[in-house]
Amino acid sequence: LLLLFVACRKPAVAPTPPLLESVRSEARAGKAPALVVLHGLGSNERDLFQLGQVVAPDAVVIGLRAPIVRGPNSFSWFPVQFTPQGPVHDAAEAERSRVRIVEFVRALREDSGIDADRITLLGFSQGAILSEAIALTEPELISGAVLISGRTLPELKPAAGVKMRPRVLVLHGTR
């Protein structure tokens, strides 16, 4: 009987990764631009939300929460260790987060209240790293990116043969 049960059982299906948690501002009438804000290491989806509303008052502002729980209200997009030789990150986990954000932006482009030609990413630290990665690997998805205190992933391979790249503002340091 046990063998029959095991033979008739449906195969296990790999779990679908959870959707990214988010907060979203109210939309204005018609198609609005969107500003997707991506927090840094140890923060959450609310960290840059008010900044987004100040710098883009006419946009729908969406704060995404990174998928890795570090503690109460503390999340990260990928594990990183800070060593004397510099930061060492989990490249596979960074790529998984990049893909999740890309999937989110693709779905956002289908939203009837969003102008798909005016989606901008604003990221700090890990959020900036992933915003840059998306701007370089999936440039057709966004119109611009604001990168605050980020860096370039060494394994990043920019898309080839792209005719147009998004506009990018890079902010780093004190001047």
N, C-alpha and C positions, 0 to 999 in steps of 0.2 A: 504494500500500500504506500509506503514511504517513497519507493522508487517511482511509482505512478504519479504521486504528487509532485516530485521533483521534475519528472519528464514533462508534465503538463503545465508547469508554472511558466508564466511569461518571463522572458529574459529581462534582467534589470536594465533600466534606461538610465543613461548618465544624467545626473541632475543638470538642469538649465541654470546657468549662472544667474544670481538674483539681479533684478533691475537696479540701476543706480538710484539711490534715494535722492530726492531733490526738493527744493523750495522754489516757488515761482511767483513772480509779481503779477499783478492784474494786467490784462491786455487792453489796449485801447481799441477803438472801433477800426475795422479794416485789418489789413496785413501790417503787422508791426515788425521792426527789426528785433533781433534777439541778441542778448549778451549772455553767454554761458560763462559763469565764473567757477574756477577750479582752485580749491584751497591747497595749502601746503601741508607738509608733514606734521601730523599731530593735531590738525584742526578739523573743521567740519564744514558742511554746506552753507552755514550761516555766516562764516567768517568774512567773506568778501561781498556778501549780498547787498549791504547798504552802500558800499563803495560803488558797486555796479549801478545801483539806482541813482546815485549822485552823478556819475560820469555819463550815464546813458538814460536820462529821465524819460525819453520817449520809447525806450525799448522794453520788451518783456525780458526781465532779468531772471535767470535760472541758475541757482546754486546747486552744484552736484556734490554728493558725498562720496568720497573714496570708499572702495569696498573692504579694505582691511581694517579691522578694529584693533586699536592700540590701547584703548581704555575708555572711560566714560567721555562721550563727546569728542573723542580723539581717533582720527582715522588716517590712513596713508594710502597712496596709490600703488606703492611698491616698497618692499623692505630696503633699507639702506643702512650701511655701517660707515661711520666716519673714522677713517684710519689716518695715520701720519702721512701716508702716500696719497691721500685724497679719498673722496667718497667711493664706496663700492656698493653697487646696487644689484638687485635681482632683475636681470634683463628680461627673463621670461614673464615675471609678474608685471613689469613695466609695460611689456607688449600686450598682456591681457587687459590692462587698464586702458591702454591706447585704443584697443579694439572696442572695448565697451563704450568709450566716449564717442568713437566714430559711429557706432551703432545708434547711440543716443542722438547725435547730430543728424544722422540720416533720417531717423524717425521725426525729429523736430522739423526737418525740411518738408515733411508731408503734412504738418499741422496747418490747418486752413487759416489760422490767425497769425501765422509767422511768414514774413517775407524771406523766402529761402535764399534770396540773393544778398541778404544783409544779416548774416549770422557771424558774430565775432566771439572769439574765445578770449577770456582774461584770466591769466593764471599767475599764481605766486608760488615760487619754489618748485615743488614737485608738479604743481598745477601748470607752472610756466614751462617746465620740461616737457610735459605731455602736450601742451598747446603748441609748442614749437614742433614737436614730432608730428602732430596732425597737420600743421601748416606745410610741412615739408613732404609728407607721405600721401596726404589726401587733400591737396590744395584746392580742389574744386568744391569741397564741402563748405568752406568758410570764406568770408570776404576779408577778414582781418584777424589779427591776434595781438594782444598786449601781453608781453612777457616781463614779469617783475621778479628779479633775483633768481633766475633759472640758469640752466646750463644745457649743453647739447649732449644727448646720449651718444657715447662713442660708437655704438653698434647701429646707429640710425642710418638708413639708406634712403635718401631723398628720391621721390618719384622722378623718373627720367622722361624727357620729351614733353615737359609741361610748358605750355605757351604763356600761361599767366599764373602768377603766384599771388596769394593774399597779401594785403598790406600788413606790415608788422612794426610794432613799436617795442623796442627793447629798453627796459629800465633796470639799472643795476648800480649799486654803489650809492654814494652820498652826493654826487655832483652831476 
